[in-house]
Amino acid sequence: MRIRHVHDNDEWRKVANECIEIISDFIGKININKKIYEILINDKNDLNKDEELVLSHMIESMKSQGVHLSQLPQIEYLKLLKEELTLSYAIFELSSKNQHPYNQILKNAENPEFRKQVWLSQRKSNQESLSKILELRDTRTRLSQIRGFSDYREYSQKECMLNKDIEKFLINCSNSIKDQLYSDLNELSDLNSKNVHNKNGGSLNPWDIDYLINVKRNENIIFLSLKTLLDFFKYLVNELFNIELIEDDIKQESLWDDKIIKYNLVHDNRTVANLYLDLFERESKTTMCAQFTIRCSKTYRKVDKDGDKYINKIINPLNYEEHEDKLIQIPSTVVTTSFTSKGKVKGIEFKDIKIDLHNCEIIFHELGHTLHTLLSRTELQHLSGNRGPIDFAEFSSHLFELFFQNHVVEMMKLEGINEIFNEKDVMYYKKFESVELARMIISSQIDQRFYDDRYKDDWIEIENGLNYKDIFKNYDYFNEKYEKWKNDEEKWSGNETIVTLLGPIAITNFDHLIHYGGNYYCYLYSRILAIKAYRSFKNKSYKEIGGRLLEFFEKGSIDSSISPINKLAGKDLNEEENTLFYK
């Protein structure tokens, strides 16, 4: 998976994608194999609870994937599976390298007319991509209906913690941020009227938003070195879990770039996990911040039923450790980003690589994912790490954003800049957070409507007319005219709304429709759960918090409901009021 996204050679990425297609095709055939299905439903003897759970997952998966279909529908099903993979990759390749430069222009270009042209270009879909993404939507709908669901939205949400009343949840989210959003938009409007580059003194426009936010945040922008960020992460992991991160010499390993860093996670002189950091840009590397799993947690008996040692059958024994009567597969992950570097970057030179607080928080988000994977200690890899539904999988990453947010001052002390900035300055990187949240709510609603089969014929008209009004008809103020425009009848058509101002991009530029189709809202729900859980840590020692977290992480996704999160927090989080703001 990681090679097709981060390798600098197009041919390698192409072949990696072909490998995934071959594997997916094989899994698809297994899932509709009636002989295997009969074996599974009749082989439930002498299983432990984890094995029973995995078996039930496999049986349910085969049911939902169409094992009961007759031969002709099965042929169609396999054809559609292949089409889904091919289309997803083709759309990603068309869009992934184009978005980042436009975002940077909208943030940094002083000329409002230039920003306007860039913004408008992002509001119109590439017609080739639009054709493919609509085809992908239809393919996913047909697959979902074969599996017994009304549409892809229902299929994608089937295992999520929050899988009903999604629009109601999103409307409540929008109402919860209304006051702060209006306050932030009014402040941006005032900034715009005073901006020296706004020569006509016009009202706030969609292409002004990102630029003004960036200008204001840059007034008190704070940078931390990569060294400080990693040093604090090492300190935090040690305090929470009594685990050291020790850099490893990887000369003997065959890796895709010589700037990759490897850390061993060491507890009681034992290597319990490996973390790779692929942090620096290179030619043709996709700009992203992401985590990819290399190996999951898994446990073997030391000997098989014939008395032979399993270790003798393993290709790379270094990826396993012998512990008591078990053989444990050592989990491994990679975090990839695209920071600028000059030459070979190792060790002490990390102090010269400066990262603003916003991007530091993004790195901690991905490191939260990695810890859930690396500290998992499941017997079966099917239940390891955060392999559950998306809202469960995103919980740990959002939780570690809060660890970062609440320890910025400590990192500034490590950096030696704590006396230069005050506490108000520290939170400048979160300024206008309501705008980002509103955009997530808007995108989540668009995602819900896009995969709702009742509206499948609307998208060409929506794309051509740029009119989202009907999609947000239940959203109260999202469909209202923005206050600052009420006396400005020259403003476009005079009917523009909050949704217009916050400017949804064209659906072909919304790549989460591919990767998180039907459940983009899970980011918001995971954030809410993380805030509630983190608040439960107040006045707790690192040792107590770490003990709770380790128990949560070790169980992977054996139970991917809200129950283990409630246990982590020590209370029923459903009984607490939802909030999208931590402070």
C-alpha positions in Angstrom: 0.0 0.0 0.0 2.7 2.5 1.0 4.8 2.0 -2.2 2.0 3.0 -4.5 1.7 6.3 -2.6 5.3 7.2 -1.6 7.7 5.6 -4.0 9.4 8.2 -6.3 9.3 5.9 -9.4 6.0 5.8 -11.4 6.7 2.3 -12.5 7.1 1.0 -9.0 3.8 2.7 -8.0 2.0 1.2 -11.0 3.3 -2.3 -10.2 2.4 -1.9 -6.5 -1.1 -1.0 -7.5 -1.3 -4.0 -9.8 -0.2 -6.2 -6.9 -3.0 -4.8 -4.8 -5.5 -5.4 -7.6 -4.3 -9.1 -7.8 -4.6 -9.6 -4.0 -8.0 -7.9 -3.9 -9.2 -10.0 -6.8 -8.0 -13.1 -4.9 -9.8 -12.1 -1.7 -12.9 -11.3 -3.7 -12.9 -14.8 -5.1 -12.3 -16.3 -1.7 -15.2 -14.3 -0.2 -17.7 -15.9 -2.6 -16.4 -19.4 -2.5 -19.2 -21.6 -1.3 -17.0 -24.5 -0.3 -14.9 -22.4 2.0 -18.1 -20.8 3.4 -19.5 -24.3 4.2 -16.2 -25.2 6.0 -16.3 -22.0 8.1 -19.9 -22.3 9.2 -19.3 -25.9 10.3 -15.9 -25.5 11.9 -16.7 -23.7 15.3 -15.2 -26.3 17.6 -12.4 -25.6 20.1 -12.1 -21.9 19.3 -11.2 -19.2 21.8 -13.1 -16.0 21.9 -10.8 -14.1 19.5 -10.9 -16.9 17.0 -14.7 -17.1 17.3 -14.8 -13.3 16.7 -12.6 -13.5 13.6 -14.6 -16.5 12.3 -17.9 -14.6 12.7 -16.3 -11.6 10.9 -15.3 -13.8 8.0 -18.7 -15.4 7.8 -20.5 -12.1 7.9 -18.1 -10.7 5.3 -18.8 -13.6 3.0 -22.5 -13.1 3.4 -22.3 -9.4 2.7 -19.9 -10.0 -0.2 -22.3 -12.3 -2.0 -21.4 -15.9 -1.2 -25.0 -16.9 -1.7 -25.2 -15.4 -5.2 -25.6 -17.7 -8.2 -22.9 -17.9 -10.8 -23.9 -15.0 -13.1 -24.3 -12.4 -10.3 -21.0 -13.6 -8.9 -19.2 -12.9 -12.2 -20.7 -9.4 -12.2 -19.7 -8.9 -8.6 -16.0 -9.8 -9.3 -16.0 -7.5 -12.3 -17.4 -4.6 -10.2 -14.8 -5.2 -7.5 -12.0 -4.8 -10.0 -13.6 -1.7 -11.5 -13.8 -0.1 -8.1 -10.1 -0.6 -7.4 -9.1 0.6 -10.9 -11.3 3.7 -10.8 -10.2 4.6 -7.2 -6.5 4.5 -8.2 -7.1 6.3 -11.5 -8.9 9.2 -9.7 -6.2 9.4 -7.0 -3.5 9.6 -9.6 -5.3 12.4 -11.5 -5.8 14.5 -8.5 -3.2 13.8 -5.8 -0.4 15.9 -7.2 -2.5 18.9 -8.1 -4.2 20.0 -4.9 -1.3 21.1 -2.7 0.0 24.0 -4.9 -3.4 25.5 -5.2 -4.0 25.4 -1.4 -0.7 27.2 -0.9 -1.6 29.9 -3.4 -4.9 30.5 -1.6 -3.1 30.9 1.7 -0.2 33.1 0.5 -1.0 35.1 -2.6 -1.6 38.7 -1.8 -3.4 39.6 -5.0 -7.2 39.0 -4.5 -7.9 38.7 -8.2 -5.3 35.9 -8.6 -6.7 34.1 -5.5 -10.2 34.4 -7.1 -9.1 32.7 -10.3 -7.4 29.9 -8.4 -10.4 29.5 -6.1 -12.8 29.3 -9.1 -10.5 26.7 -10.8 -10.9 24.5 -7.7 -14.7 24.8 -7.9 -14.9 23.3 -11.3 -14.3 19.6 -11.7 -11.8 18.1 -14.2 -14.2 16.5 -16.6 -12.2 13.3 -16.9 -12.1 13.0 -13.1 -15.8 13.8 -12.8 -16.7 11.1 -15.2 -14.6 8.6 -13.3 -15.9 9.6 -9.8 -19.5 9.3 -10.9 -18.7 5.9 -12.4 -17.0 5.0 -9.1 -20.1 6.1 -7.2 -22.4 4.0 -9.5 -20.0 1.0 -9.2 -20.0 1.2 -5.4 -23.8 1.6 -5.3 -24.3 -1.5 -7.4 -21.8 -3.5 -5.3 -23.6 -2.4 -2.1 -27.0 -3.5 -3.5 -25.6 -6.9 -4.5 -24.4 -7.2 -0.8 -27.9 -6.4 0.4 -27.6 -2.7 1.2 -29.6 0.2 -0.3 -26.5 2.2 -1.3 -22.8 2.6 -0.6 -23.5 5.0 2.3 -25.4 2.3 4.2 -22.7 -0.3 3.4 -19.8 1.9 4.5 -21.4 2.7 7.8 -22.5 -0.8 8.8 -19.8 -1.3 11.5 -19.3 2.3 12.6 -20.0 3.3 16.2 -22.2 6.1 14.8 -24.2 4.6 11.9 -27.6 6.3 12.0 -29.1 9.8 12.1 -25.9 11.1 10.5 -27.6 14.3 9.2 -29.0 15.0 12.6 -25.5 14.6 14.1 -24.1 17.0 11.5 -26.8 19.5 12.0 -26.2 19.4 15.8 -22.5 19.9 15.1 -23.2 22.9 12.9 -25.4 24.5 15.6 -22.8 23.9 18.3 -20.2 26.0 16.4 -22.6 28.8 15.2 -21.7 31.5 17.7 -17.9 31.0 17.3 -18.2 30.7 13.6 -20.0 34.0 13.2 -17.5 35.7 15.6 -14.6 34.3 13.5 -16.2 35.3 10.2 -16.9 38.8 11.4 -13.3 39.1 12.6 -12.1 38.0 9.1 -14.4 40.5 7.5 -13.0 43.3 9.6 -9.4 42.1 8.7 -10.4 42.1 5.0 -11.7 45.6 5.1 -8.4 46.8 6.6 -6.2 44.7 4.3 -3.9 46.9 2.1 -4.3 44.6 -0.8 -8.1 44.9 -0.8 -8.1 48.1 -2.8 -11.8 48.2 -3.5 -12.8 47.7 0.1 -15.3 45.0 -0.9 -16.9 42.5 1.5 -15.4 39.1 2.4 -15.1 36.6 -0.4 -14.5 32.8 -0.4 -11.0 33.3 -1.8 -10.1 35.6 1.0 -10.7 33.2 3.9 -7.6 31.1 3.8 -5.3 34.0 3.0 -6.7 36.1 5.9 -6.5 33.1 8.3 -2.9 32.6 7.3 -2.0 36.3 7.7 -3.5 36.4 11.2 -1.9 33.1 12.3 1.5 34.2 11.0 1.4 37.3 13.3 2.4 34.9 16.1 3.6 31.8 14.2 5.7 29.5 16.4 8.1 26.9 15.0 9.5 23.8 16.7 12.4 21.8 15.4 11.9 18.3 14.2 14.4 17.3 16.9 12.3 18.9 19.7 9.1 17.3 18.4 10.6 13.8 18.2 12.4 14.3 21.6 9.1 15.1 23.2 7.4 12.2 21.6 10.1 9.9 22.9 9.7 11.4 26.4 5.9 11.1 26.3 6.1 7.4 25.2 8.6 6.7 28.0 6.5 8.4 30.7 3.3 6.8 29.6 4.4 3.3 28.8 8.0 2.9 30.1 9.1 2.4 26.5 12.2 3.9 24.9 12.5 4.9 21.2 16.0 4.0 20.1 17.3 4.8 16.7 18.4 1.8 14.7 21.1 1.3 12.1 19.3 0.3 9.0 22.2 -0.1 6.6 21.3 -3.8 6.2 17.7 -3.1 5.2 16.5 -2.6 1.7 14.5 0.7 1.8 13.0 3.0 -0.8 15.0 6.1 0.4 18.2 6.7 2.3 16.7 9.4 4.5 14.3 7.1 6.2 14.8 6.8 10.0 14.0 3.7 12.0 13.3 3.6 15.7 13.0 0.4 17.8 10.5 0.6 20.7 12.3 -1.1 23.6 10.7 -2.3 26.9 12.8 -4.2 29.5 15.6 -4.6 26.9 13.2 -6.2 24.4 12.3 -4.7 21.0 8.5 -4.7 21.0 7.9 -2.7 17.8 9.5 -0.8 14.9 8.7 2.7 13.8 9.9 4.1 10.4 9.8 7.8 9.6 9.7 8.8 5.9 9.5 12.5 6.5 11.2 14.2 3.6 10.1 15.2 0.1 11.5 13.6 -3.0 10.7 13.8 -6.7 7.3 12.4 -7.6 6.5 11.6 -3.9 2.8 12.3 -3.2 2.4 15.2 -0.7 0.6 13.7 2.3 0.9 13.0 6.0 -0.2 9.4 6.6 0.6 6.2 8.5 0.9 2.8 6.8 1.0 -0.5 8.7 3.9 -2.8 7.7 3.3 -5.7 10.2 0.4 -6.2 12.6 0.5 -7.8 16.1 0.2 -11.6 16.0 1.0 -14.5 18.3 2.1 -18.0 17.6 2.7 -21.0 19.7 6.4 -21.8 19.8 5.8 -25.2 18.2 3.1 -26.5 15.8 0.9 -29.5 16.4 3.6 -31.8 15.0 6.2 -30.4 17.6 8.2 -28.5 15.0 9.4 -25.0 15.9 7.5 -22.2 14.1 10.7 -20.1 14.0 12.2 -22.5 11.5 9.4 -21.8 9.1 9.6 -18.0 9.2 11.4 -16.1 6.4 12.7 -13.3 8.6 13.1 -14.4 12.3 14.2 -10.8 13.2 10.6 -9.7 12.9 9.6 -12.0 15.8 10.5 -12.4 19.4 10.3 -15.4 21.7 8.5 -14.6 24.9 7.7 -17.3 27.5 5.8 -20.0 25.5 4.9 -17.8 22.6 6.4 -16.4 19.4 5.3 -12.8 18.9 5.3 -10.9 15.6 6.8 -7.5 16.1 4.4 -4.8 14.9 5.9 -2.2 12.5 4.5 1.0 10.9 5.8 4.0 8.8 4.8 7.6 9.1 5.2 9.6 5.8 5.3 13.3 5.3 7.0 15.7 2.8 9.2 18.2 4.6 11.9 20.0 2.7 15.5 18.9 3.4 18.9 19.6 2.0 21.1 16.7 1.6 21.2 13.7 4.0 19.3 14.5 7.2 20.3 12.6 10.3 20.5 13.1 14.1 21.6 16.5 15.3 20.6 18.2 12.0 17.0 17.6 12.9 17.3 20.8 14.9 17.6 22.8 11.7 14.3 21.5 10.3 11.5 23.8 11.6 7.8 22.9 11.6 4.9 25.2 12.5 2.6 24.1 15.3 -0.2 23.2 13.0 1.9 20.7 11.1 3.4 19.5 14.4 -0.1 18.6 15.5 -0.7 16.7 12.2 2.4 14.6 12.9 1.1 13.8 16.4 -2.2 12.8 14.8 -0.3 10.2 12.7 1.8 9.1 15.7 -1.4 8.4 17.6 -2.3 6.0 14.8 1.1 4.3 15.0 0.9 3.8 18.8 -2.4 2.0 18.5 -0.8 -0.3 15.9 2.6 -0.7 17.6 1.4 -1.4 21.1 -1.3 -3.8 20.0 -0.8 -7.3 21.5 -3.5 -9.4 19.8 -3.2 -13.1 19.1 -4.7 -12.6 15.6 -3.6 -9.9 13.3 -7.2 -9.5 12.0 -8.0 -7.8 15.3 -4.8 -5.8 15.7 -4.3 -2.0 16.0 -7.0 0.3 14.7 -8.3 -2.1 12.0 -11.9 -1.5 13.1 -14.4 0.9 11.6 -13.2 4.4 10.7 -14.7 6.3 13.7 -12.9 3.8 16.1 -9.7 3.9 14.0 -9.5 7.7 14.1 -10.0 8.0 17.9 -6.4 7.4 18.9 -5.1 9.9 16.4 -7.4 12.7 17.5 -6.5 11.8 21.1 -2.8 12.4 20.5 -3.6 15.8 18.8 -4.8 16.8 22.3 -1.6 15.4 23.9 0.3 17.8 21.6 -2.0 20.7 22.2 -1.7 20.4 26.0 2.1 20.1 26.0 3.2 22.7 23.5 4.6 24.9 26.2 6.8 22.0 27.4 8.1 21.6 23.9 8.8 25.3 23.7 10.9 24.9 26.8 12.9 22.2 25.1 13.3 24.5 22.1 14.3 27.4 24.3 11.6 29.8 23.1 9.1 29.6 26.0 10.0 33.1 27.3 9.5 34.7 23.9 5.8 33.8 23.6 2.9 33.9 26.0 0.0 31.4 26.4 -2.2 33.4 24.0 0.4 33.3 21.3 0.7 29.5 21.7 -2.9 29.0 20.7 -2.7 31.3 17.6 -2.3 28.2 15.5 -5.9 27.2 16.5 -7.3 30.6 15.7 -10.4 30.5 13.4 -10.7 26.8 14.1 -14.5 27.1 13.7 -14.0 27.8 10.0 -12.1 24.5 9.5 -14.8 22.6 11.5 -17.6 24.2 9.4 -15.9 23.1 6.3 -15.6 19.5 7.7 -19.3 19.6 8.4 -20.1 20.9 4.9 -17.9 18.2 3.3 -19.4 15.5 5.5 -22.9 16.5 4.3 -21.8 16.6 0.7 -20.3 13.1 1.2 -23.6 11.8 2.6 -25.6 13.2 -0.3 -23.1 12.1 -2.9 -23.5 8.4 -1.9 -27.3 8.6 -1.3 -28.7 6.7 -4.3 -31.9 8.8 -4.2 -29.9 11.8 -5.5 -27.6 10.1 -8.0 -28.8 12.2 -10.9 -28.2 15.6 -9.2 -24.4 15.9 -9.4 -23.9 17.2 -13.0 -26.4 20.0 -12.3 -24.8 20.8 -8.9 -21.3 20.8 -10.5 -22.4 23.1 -13.3 -24.5 25.5 -11.2 -22.4 25.4 -8.1 -25.6 25.4 -6.1 -25.6 23.4 -2.9 -28.7 25.0 -1.4 -30.9 21.9 -1.5 -28.2 19.8 0.2 -28.2 22.1 3.2 -31.9 22.9 3.4 -32.2 21.5 6.9 -29.1 23.3 8.3 -30.7 26.5 9.5 -28.0 29.2 9.3 -25.8 27.4 6.7 -28.5 28.4 4.2 -28.8 31.9 5.5 -27.3 34.9 3.9 -24.2 35.9 5.7 -24.7 38.9 8.0 -22.1 41.1 6.3 -23.8 40.6 2.9 -27.4 41.5 4.0 -27.0 45.1 2.9 -24.8 44.4 -0.1 -27.2 43.5 -2.9 -24.4 43.9 -5.5 -22.8 40.8 -3.9 -22.9 38.2 -6.7 -26.6 37.2 -7.1 -27.5 38.6 -3.7 -28.4 35.2 -2.5 -25.1 33.8 -1.3 -24.9 31.8 1.9 -22.5 30.6 4.6 -22.0 27.5 2.5 -21.0 29.7 -0.5 -18.6 31.7 1.6 -16.9 28.6 3.0 -16.6 27.4 -0.6 -16.9 23.7 -1.0 -14.4 22.5 -3.6 -15.4 20.5 -6.6 -16.1 16.9 -5.7 -13.2 15.7 -7.9 -10.9 17.7 -5.6 -12.5 16.1 -2.5 -10.3 12.9 -2.3 -12.0 11.7 0.8 -14.9 10.7 -1.3 -12.6 7.9 -2.5 -10.9 6.9 0.7 -13.6 7.7 3.3 -16.7 7.6 1.0 -19.9 7.6 3.0 -18.3 8.2 6.4 -16.2 11.3 6.3 -18.3 12.5 9.3 -16.3 10.0 11.4 -13.5 12.6 11.8 -15.9 14.8 13.7 -17.3 12.0 15.8 -13.8 10.7 16.7 -12.8 14.3 17.6 -15.7 14.6 20.0 -14.9 11.3 21.7 -11.3 12.1 22.0 -12.1 15.5 23.7 -14.3 13.7 26.2 -11.8 11.0 26.9 -8.8 13.4 27.2 -10.8 15.5 29.7 -11.1 12.4 31.9 -7.3 12.4 32.2 -7.3 15.6 34.2 -5.2 15.4 37.4 -4.1 11.9 36.5 -0.5 10.9 36.5 1.3 9.8 33.4 1.6 6.4 34.9 -2.2 6.1 35.4 -3.0 7.5 32.0 -0.4 5.2 30.4 -1.8 2.2 32.1 -5.3 2.9 30.8 -4.0 3.7 27.3 -1.8 0.6 27.2 -4.8 -1.6 28.0 -6.8 0.1 25.3 -4.0 -0.2 22.7 -3.1 -3.8 23.5 -6.6 -5.1 22.7 -6.4 -3.6 19.2 -9.8 -3.7 17.6 -11.1 -6.8 19.3 -14.0 -4.7 20.5 -14.4 -1.7 18.1 -17.5 -0.3 19.8 -17.6 2.7 22.2 -17.2 0.3 25.2 -13.4 0.2 25.3 -13.3 4.0 24.9 -15.7 4.4 27.8 -13.5 2.1 29.8 -10.4 4.2 28.9 -12.3 7.3 30.1 -13.8 5.6 33.1 -17.3 6.7 32.3 -20.1 6.6 29.7 -19.2 9.2 27.1 -22.6 9.2 25.6 -24.0 10.8 28.7 -21.8 13.9 28.2 -22.6 16.8 25.9 -20.9 16.8 22.6 -18.3 19.5 21.8 -15.9 20.1 18.9 -13.8 22.6 20.9 -11.3 21.4 23.5 -10.7 24.8 25.0 
